[in-house]
Amino acid sequence: MRTSAATLELDFTEPSITAAKAVVDIIAGQGSLQRDTLLWVMEQAYGAPLGDGRWSLRDAYDMLELAKVMYLAWAALPSASSDCLAALTGLVTSLPTHTVRSQ
């Protein structure tokens, strides 16, 4: 997907889409996601652990971004702006951060 020279080109292939759908289901059911679960979902989708080289931590966090978009497209957010902001803030704080991106 390419919209301009300044944007990142993301390649969401089938394993990442499968993983993103699984993450959406986890967030919808549990309301949160831990880093170890994120990595487990990627292992299941790709059929290989992180060290195998089929996927990277960057791929996992890119997939998480896709899952957030998919979740927000599905979620029924509150109509009041303050309630909507609170719901979005709660979502962001319940997900793994990008602070661990090195391998």
Phi, psi and omega per residue, in radians:
M1 nan 2.206 -3.108
R2 -2.454 2.125 3.140
T3 -1.957 -0.457 3.076
S4 -2.837 2.955 -3.140
A5 -1.151 -0.399 -3.077
A6 -1.483 -0.225 -3.101
T7 -1.573 2.740 3.065
L8 -1.361 2.540 3.058
E9 -1.672 1.946 -3.112
L10 -1.811 2.358 3.139
D11 -2.002 1.675 3.123
F12 -1.622 1.698 3.105
T13 -1.512 3.062 -3.046
E14 -0.926 -0.791 3.135
P15 -1.039 -0.655 3.132
S16 -1.197 -0.651 3.117
I17 -1.172 -0.735 3.074
T18 -1.044 -0.783 3.123
A19 -1.114 -0.741 -3.140
A20 -1.078 -0.723 3.101
K21 -1.097 -0.698 3.100
A22 -1.123 -0.713 3.120
V23 -1.136 -0.709 3.084
V24 -1.015 -0.781 3.129
D25 -1.084 -0.708 3.128
I26 -1.138 -0.821 3.137
I27 -1.082 -0.752 -3.132
A28 -1.125 -0.638 -3.101
G29 -1.454 -0.679 -3.044
Q30 -1.858 -0.361 -3.117
G31 1.398 0.021 3.129
S32 -2.739 3.021 3.129
L33 -2.639 2.281 3.098
Q34 -1.697 2.751 -3.111
R35 -1.028 -0.728 -3.127
D36 -1.119 -0.576 3.083
T37 -1.228 -0.695 3.081
L38 -0.990 -0.822 -3.131
L39 -1.182 -0.661 3.105
W40 -1.085 -0.745 3.121
V41 -1.070 -0.739 3.110
M42 -1.114 -0.724 3.109
E43 -1.053 -0.729 3.137
Q44 -1.161 -0.771 -3.091
A45 -1.180 -0.696 -3.099
Y46 -1.598 -0.211 3.142
G47 1.216 0.418 -3.105
A48 -2.760 2.623 3.088
P49 -1.308 2.940 -3.123
L50 -0.931 -0.767 -3.070
G51 -1.217 -0.155 -3.114
D52 -1.274 -0.422 3.107
G53 1.668 -0.039 3.124
R54 -1.319 -0.402 3.113
W55 -2.624 2.820 -3.092
S56 -2.192 2.997 3.048
L57 -1.056 -0.660 3.099
R58 -1.055 -0.741 3.082
D59 -1.040 -0.722 -3.130
A60 -1.098 -0.778 -3.122
Y61 -1.307 -0.526 3.009
D62 -1.134 -0.730 3.094
M63 -1.099 -0.658 3.098
L64 -1.075 -0.684 3.079
E65 -1.078 -0.747 3.078
L66 -1.063 -0.764 3.140
A67 -1.092 -0.659 3.096
K68 -1.068 -0.792 3.135
V69 -1.094 -0.775 3.129
M70 -1.101 -0.723 3.129
Y71 -1.116 -0.797 -3.112
L72 -1.160 -0.532 3.077
A73 -1.185 -0.481 -3.106
W74 -1.626 -0.612 -2.982
A75 -1.165 2.553 3.038
A76 -1.651 1.660 -3.134
L77 -1.428 2.620 3.110
P78 -1.056 2.600 -3.117
S79 -1.428 -0.489 3.099
A80 -1.243 2.289 -3.029
S81 -1.038 -0.692 -3.131
S82 -1.182 -0.670 3.101
D83 -1.207 -0.672 3.110
C84 -1.115 -0.779 3.107
L85 -1.071 -0.735 3.112
A86 -1.091 -0.729 3.125
A87 -1.130 -0.748 3.127
L88 -1.164 -0.702 3.091
T89 -1.099 -0.741 3.097
G90 -1.075 -0.703 3.107
L91 -1.083 -0.854 -3.086
V92 -1.075 -0.708 -3.109
T93 -1.307 -0.264 -3.120
S94 -1.628 0.047 -3.094
L95 -1.997 2.727 3.109
P96 -1.081 2.600 3.113
T97 -1.663 2.936 -3.116
H98 -1.532 0.235 -3.046
T99 -1.195 -0.394 3.132
V100 -1.895 1.623 -3.107
R101 -2.144 -0.033 -3.138
S102 -1.607 2.705 3.135
Q103 -2.059 nan nan
